[in-house]
Amino acid sequence: MPSNENTEYNGKRSHGRINDRTELTIPVRNLIGIVSAVAIFVWAYFTVGERLNFLEHQTKIIDLEMKMNSEFRVKWPRGELGALPDDAEQNIRLDFLEEKVKELEKKD
């Protein structure tokens, strides 16, 4: 009849002690399952971390673009950022027409 006592290689009793000679038996399917689960968790962890980094980077880029757009929106109508060539030509024509109107008013 087998004994329920744990014994080490030298014949002494071992009550749950772990050392360099401790043996562990586990079915291969359980070992494969554990390794697969750990691999999936590691992959998921790094995927989530990468996604968070990407989203933080995108948020910073959007904030920068929004600030630049706000600056453009305020400064463009004031003429602080320049003018389109068509606007310059239009302004020259308007100035010319204003002068003509003034000349016509003076003649009357």
C-alpha positions as CSV (number, residue, x, y, z in Angstrom):
1,M,0.0,0.0,0.0
2,P,1.5,3.4,-1.0
3,S,2.4,5.8,1.7
4,N,0.8,9.3,1.8
5,E,4.0,10.8,3.1
6,N,6.3,13.0,0.9
7,T,9.9,11.9,0.9
8,E,13.0,13.4,-0.6
9,Y,15.6,11.5,-2.4
10,N,17.6,10.9,0.8
11,G,14.6,9.4,2.5
12,K,13.7,12.3,4.8
13,R,10.1,13.6,5.0
14,S,9.3,16.7,2.9
15,H,6.3,18.7,3.9
16,G,5.7,21.0,0.9
17,R,9.3,22.1,0.7
18,I,10.5,23.2,-2.7
19,N,14.2,22.9,-3.7
20,D,16.3,22.1,-6.7
21,R,15.1,18.4,-6.7
22,T,11.4,19.1,-6.6
23,E,9.5,17.4,-9.4
24,L,6.3,18.7,-11.0
25,T,4.2,16.7,-13.3
26,I,1.7,18.4,-15.5
27,P,-0.1,17.1,-18.6
28,V,1.2,18.5,-21.9
29,R,-2.2,19.8,-22.9
30,N,-2.4,21.9,-19.7
31,L,1.2,23.2,-20.2
32,I,0.4,24.1,-23.8
33,G,-2.8,25.9,-22.6
34,I,-0.9,27.8,-19.9
35,V,1.8,28.9,-22.4
36,S,-0.8,29.9,-25.0
37,A,-2.7,31.9,-22.4
38,V,0.4,33.7,-21.3
39,A,1.4,34.4,-24.9
40,I,-2.1,35.9,-25.6
41,F,-2.0,38.1,-22.5
42,V,1.4,39.4,-23.4
43,W,0.4,40.1,-27.0
44,A,-2.8,41.9,-25.7
45,Y,-0.9,43.9,-23.2
46,F,1.6,45.2,-25.8
47,T,-1.2,45.8,-28.4
48,V,-3.2,47.9,-25.9
49,G,0.0,49.9,-24.9
50,E,0.8,50.5,-28.5
51,R,-2.7,51.7,-29.3
52,L,-2.7,54.1,-26.3
53,N,0.6,55.6,-27.4
54,F,-0.8,56.0,-30.9
55,L,-3.9,57.7,-29.7
56,E,-1.9,60.1,-27.4
57,H,0.3,61.0,-30.3
58,Q,-2.8,61.7,-32.5
59,T,-4.3,63.8,-29.8
60,K,-1.2,65.9,-29.6
61,I,-1.1,66.4,-33.3
62,I,-4.8,67.4,-33.4
63,D,-4.3,69.9,-30.6
64,L,-1.3,71.4,-32.5
65,E,-3.4,71.6,-35.7
66,M,-6.3,73.1,-33.8
67,K,-4.1,75.9,-32.3
68,M,-2.6,76.6,-35.7
69,N,-6.1,76.8,-37.3
70,S,-7.3,79.1,-34.6
71,E,-4.3,81.4,-35.1
72,F,-4.9,81.3,-38.9
73,R,-8.7,82.0,-38.4
74,V,-7.9,85.1,-36.4
75,K,-4.9,86.5,-38.3
76,W,-6.0,85.9,-41.9
77,P,-8.9,88.3,-42.0
78,R,-6.7,91.0,-40.3
79,G,-4.2,90.6,-43.1
80,E,-1.4,89.6,-40.7
81,L,-0.7,86.4,-42.6
82,G,-0.7,87.9,-46.1
83,A,-3.2,88.0,-48.8
84,L,-4.1,86.0,-51.9
85,P,-2.9,87.4,-55.2
86,D,-6.5,87.6,-56.3
87,D,-7.3,89.8,-53.3
88,A,-4.4,92.1,-54.1
89,E,-5.6,92.5,-57.7
90,Q,-9.1,93.1,-56.5
91,N,-7.9,95.7,-54.0
92,I,-6.1,97.5,-56.9
93,R,-9.2,97.5,-59.0
94,L,-11.3,98.8,-56.2
95,D,-8.8,101.6,-55.5
96,F,-8.9,102.5,-59.2
97,L,-12.7,102.6,-59.2
98,E,-12.9,104.7,-56.0
99,E,-10.6,107.2,-57.7
100,K,-12.8,107.3,-60.8
101,V,-15.9,107.8,-58.7
102,K,-14.3,110.6,-56.8
103,E,-13.2,112.3,-60.1
104,L,-16.8,111.9,-61.4
105,E,-18.2,113.4,-58.2
106,K,-15.8,116.4,-58.5
107,K,-16.9,117.1,-62.0
108,D,-20.6,117.4,-61.0
